[in-house]
Amino acid sequence: MTVTVAITPERVRECLRTVPEPCSLLMREPTNITDMGLVERVDVAGARVEVELVLTDPSCLHYGAMRRFITDALLELEGVDEVEVRASTTVLWSPDRLLGGTA
């Protein structure tokens, strides 16, 4: 008998905590994309996961790498077969999005 684990937005968000925010690594203050406030939305439809990010800069040089890291991390979750990552075109990042609301 095969047991299928349900993919939930909560499980996805927990997994996203393993994805480092690239600029924080460069600044030697590592944090993840969730604590940085970059994850705007997570949608789950069966085995498909969609993640919408809010970038710190609309021309973020690290966006492509973050998309790959997010996709790779989420595809490791049992039950996830497809991942789409996109940047928000309507929401801008601000320091109040940091975990705890500290600037």
N, C-alpha and C positions, 0 to 999 in steps of 0.2 A: 504494500500500500504506500502510495506517495503522498506526503504531506506538503501542501503548498502554503507558504507563509504569505499572509496578506501584506501588500505594500501599502503603507499609509503615509500621509504627509509628515507625520511625526517621525517615522523611521527614516524618511528621506532627509529631513532636517538634521537628524542626529548624524547621519552619514556625512552631510555637508560640513559638519564640524571638523572633519578630518582634512578638509581642503584648505590649505594655507592661502592667506591673502598675500600676493606677491610683494607689494610695496612694504608691508610690515616686516617681511623677511629682510628686505634690503635695508630697512631702518633698524634692524636688529632688535625689534620688538614684535616677535612673531605672534600673530593671531590668526584666526580662521575667518572664512568669508561670512559665516553666520554671526559671530560676535562683532565683526566689522560692520554689520548691517547691510551687507550687499544682497542678501536674499530677499527679494520682494514678494515672490509668490512661488508656491509649489503646488502643482496639480498632478494627480494620479488618476489614470484611467486604465484599469487592468494592469498590464505589464508595461505601460508607457508612462514615463515621468517627464513633466515639463517644468523647467526652472526658469524663472525670470529674475534677472539681476539688476540692481541699481549700481551703476559704476561711479567711482569717485571722480572720474573725468570722462566725458563723452568720447574722447579720443584715446582711451586707455590702451597703452601698448601691450598690456598683459592679458587682455580679454581673450584672445585666441588660446593662450596657454591655460587660462582658468577654465574655459569651455572644455578643453581636453581633460584636465584634471577632474572636473565635475563629472563628465561623462564616464571616465574610467572608474571613478569611485562608485558611482551609482550602478554601473553595470555589474559590479561585484556583489550587489545586494541580490539575494535569492528572490526570484520572481520578476526582476526588472529585465526587460528585453530591448527596450528602446528609450533613448534619452534625447530630449531637445533642450538646449540652453540658449536663451536669447537675452539681450539687454533691453531694459525698459526704454521706451522713447517718450514717456510721459512723466516719469518720476526722476528727480535729481537727488543724488546722495548729499547728505549734510551730516556734520558731526553728531547731531542728536540721535542718529540711527545706531551709534555705537552701543554695544551691550551695556545696559545700565544708564544710558543716556548721558554719559560723561563726554565732555569735549576735550 
